[in-house]
Amino acid sequence: MRLKNKVVIVTGGGGGIGTGVAQAMAQEGAAVCIADVETLDSDLNQFQNKTLGGYTAAKNLSKQLVKEGLKATAIEVDVTQWDMVTTMVEKAVEAYGRVDILVNAAGVITAGGEAAELSIEDWDVVMTVNAKGTFLTNKAVIPQMRRQRKGKIINFASVAGKMGAQFLSHYAASKGAVLAFSNTLALELAKENITVNCVCPGIVPTQMWKLVGSAFGGGPGEIAEEFRRNVVEMTVPMGIDILPEDLAEAVIYLATADHVTRQSLNVDGGTSY
């Protein structure tokens, strides 16, 4: 087991990519704190609902993993709220004594549109969750990792943060901010045995993709076939979906690579380089 005796926090662990990462890391021997939010103040997100049920999903996943003989617990957190984020770290330490790895997979997207027509609220919501949420979770875990004199921080960015994404300027900008922040934080922590890296997914068939796909001609919550044909078959050289388990492998690599820091690892079927 590659992560035996390690303690991990996975934000956004109640669904999508975060769930795949949490499952894989638990199976590799880690004690996993699955952190997610139950409700938000706005319905501007991929579920188009204020009630996301992320914490409920995290509790269900943790129970399932424990039944399988693995170590897991659920923690409720809104990554935009400093008090909840600091409490998340405290609860992880109370449960398992330390935090070796932070995987920040929490994120939102809205349907978007041309930048000139994009609402200010759309911009603010996406930037707050994706960029500020990354800052707060990273900030909260650093003191604990400094006390341990070791740690690994893995933030989820996106190839959109490197390449841009037409009609999704707010999302691309938020993920570009995650990349720039992580790059800088890696420099600040390099001499303290704390690594900071990013994973950059391409097209992943999660709720985010379903929302964007619906804007390309699909029904609500559906993956539009035209969108799939144009994006997957024509844009992704390998012509395949990238699955949460693919991203989990990238996370596990970065979580076990002691001398890899300040990197952004693309997992996108060859879309970018």
Residue pairs with C-beta under 8 A, 6 or more apart in sequence:
1 28
1 29
2 28
2 29
2 252
2 255
2 256
3 25
3 28
3 29
3 30
3 101
3 252
3 255
3 256
4 28
4 29
4 30
5 29
6 25
6 29
6 30
6 31
6 100
6 101
6 255
7 30
7 31
7 33
7 92
7 96
7 97
7 98
7 99
7 100
7 101
8 22
8 25
8 30
8 31
8 32
8 33
8 99
8 100
8 101
8 102
8 103
8 255
9 32
9 33
9 35
9 75
9 88
9 89
9 92
9 99
9 101
9 102
9 103
9 137
9 141
10 18
10 21
10 22
10 25
10 32
10 33
10 34
10 35
10 103
10 105
11 18
11 35
11 36
11 77
11 79
11 88
11 102
11 103
11 104
11 105
11 106
11 133
11 137
12 18
12 35
12 36
12 54
12 79
12 104
12 105
12 106
12 107
12 156
13 19
13 21
13 22
13 32
13 33
13 34
13 35
13 36
13 58
13 61
13 105
14 34
14 36
14 52
14 53
14 54
14 55
14 56
14 57
14 58
14 61
14 74
15 36
15 52
15 54
15 57
15 206
15 207
16 105
16 204
16 206
16 207
16 208
16 244
17 105
17 156
17 201
17 204
17 206
17 244
17 247
18 34
18 36
18 103
18 105
18 106
19 57
19 61
19 244
20 243
20 244
20 245
20 247
20 248
21 103
21 105
21 244
21 247
21 248
21 251
22 32
22 34
22 61
22 65
22 72
23 61
23 65
23 248
24 245
24 248
24 249
24 251
24 252
25 32
25 101
25 103
25 248
25 251
25 252
25 255
26 32
26 65
26 70
26 71
26 72
27 70
28 252
30 71
30 100
30 101
31 71
31 72
31 73
31 95
31 96
32 62
32 65
32 70
32 71
32 72
32 73
33 72
33 73
33 74
33 75
33 88
33 91
33 92
33 95
33 96
34 58
34 61
34 62
34 72
34 73
34 74
34 75
35 58
35 74
35 75
35 76
35 77
35 88
35 106
36 52
36 54
36 55
36 57
36 58
36 74
36 76
36 77
36 106
37 52
37 54
37 55
37 76
37 77
37 78
37 79
37 106
38 51
38 52
38 53
38 54
38 55
38 56
38 76
39 50
39 51
39 52
40 50
40 52
40 78
41 50
42 50
42 121
42 125
43 49
43 50
44 108
44 110
44 121
44 122
44 125
44 126
45 52
45 108
45 109
45 110
45 125
45 129
46 108
46 109
46 110
46 206
46 207
46 208
46 210
46 211
47 207
48 211
55 74
55 76
58 74
58 75
58 76
59 74
61 72
61 74
62 72
62 73
62 74
65 71
65 72
66 72
71 96
73 91
73 95
75 88
75 91
75 92
76 84
77 84
77 85
77 87
77 88
78 84
79 85
79 104
79 106
79 129
79 133
79 134
79 136
79 137
80 128
80 129
80 132
80 133
80 136
81 136
82 136
82 140
85 136
85 137
85 139
85 140
86 140
88 137
88 140
89 99
89 140
89 141
89 144
92 99
93 99
93 144
98 144
98 148
99 141
99 144
99 145
99 148
99 151
100 148
100 150
100 151
100 152
101 151
101 152
101 153
101 154
101 255
102 137
102 138
102 141
102 151
102 152
102 153
102 154
103 154
103 156
103 251
103 255
104 133
104 134
104 137
104 138
104 153
104 154
104 155
104 156
105 156
106 129
106 133
106 137
107 129
107 130
107 133
107 156
107 174
107 208
108 125
108 126
108 129
108 130
109 126
109 168
109 171
109 208
109 211
109 212
110 122
110 125
110 126
110 170
110 171
110 211
111 211
111 212
111 214
111 215
112 118
112 122
112 167
112 168
112 169
112 170
112 171
112 212
112 215
113 167
114 167
115 169
118 169
118 170
122 170
123 170
126 170
126 171
126 174
127 170
127 173
127 174
127 177
129 174
130 171
130 174
130 175
130 177
130 178
131 174
131 177
131 178
131 181
134 155
134 177
134 178
134 181
134 182
135 181
138 153
138 155
138 181
138 182
138 185
138 196
141 151
141 153
142 151
142 189
142 194
144 151
145 151
145 153
145 192
145 194
146 192
146 194
149 192
149 193
150 193
150 194
151 193
151 194
151 195
152 194
152 195
152 197
152 254
152 255
153 182
153 185
153 189
153 194
153 195
153 196
153 197
154 196
154 197
154 198
154 199
154 251
154 254
154 255
155 178
155 181
155 182
155 196
155 197
155 198
155 199
156 178
156 198
156 199
156 200
156 201
156 247
157 175
157 176
157 178
157 179
157 182
157 198
157 199
157 200
157 264
158 165
158 171
158 172
158 175
158 200
158 201
159 200
159 201
159 202
159 266
159 268
159 271
159 272
160 168
160 171
160 172
160 175
161 172
161 173
161 174
161 175
161 176
161 177
161 178
161 179
161 200
162 176
162 179
162 200
162 264
162 266
162 272
163 172
163 271
163 272
164 172
165 171
165 172
167 215
168 212
175 200
178 198
179 198
179 200
179 264
182 196
182 197
182 198
182 262
182 264
183 262
183 264
185 196
186 195
186 196
186 197
186 261
186 262
187 262
189 195
189 196
189 261
190 261
190 262
195 254
195 257
195 258
195 260
195 261
196 261
196 262
197 254
197 260
197 261
197 262
197 263
197 264
197 265
198 263
198 264
198 265
199 247
199 250
199 251
199 254
199 264
199 265
199 267
200 264
200 265
200 266
200 267
200 268
200 272
201 242
201 247
201 267
201 268
202 236
202 242
202 266
202 267
202 268
202 269
202 271
202 272
203 209
203 231
203 232
203 235
203 236
203 241
203 242
203 268
203 269
203 271
204 241
204 242
204 243
204 244
204 247
205 223
205 241
205 243
206 244
209 223
210 218
210 221
210 222
210 223
211 221
212 227
213 222
213 223
213 224
213 227
213 228
214 220
214 221
214 222
214 224
216 224
216 226
216 227
216 230
217 224
217 226
217 227
218 224
218 225
218 226
218 227
232 239
232 240
232 241
233 239
235 271
236 242
236 268
236 269
236 270
236 271
237 269
237 270
237 271
238 269
238 270
239 269
240 269
242 267
242 268
242 269
246 267
247 267
250 265
250 267
253 265
254 260
254 263
254 265
266 272
266 273
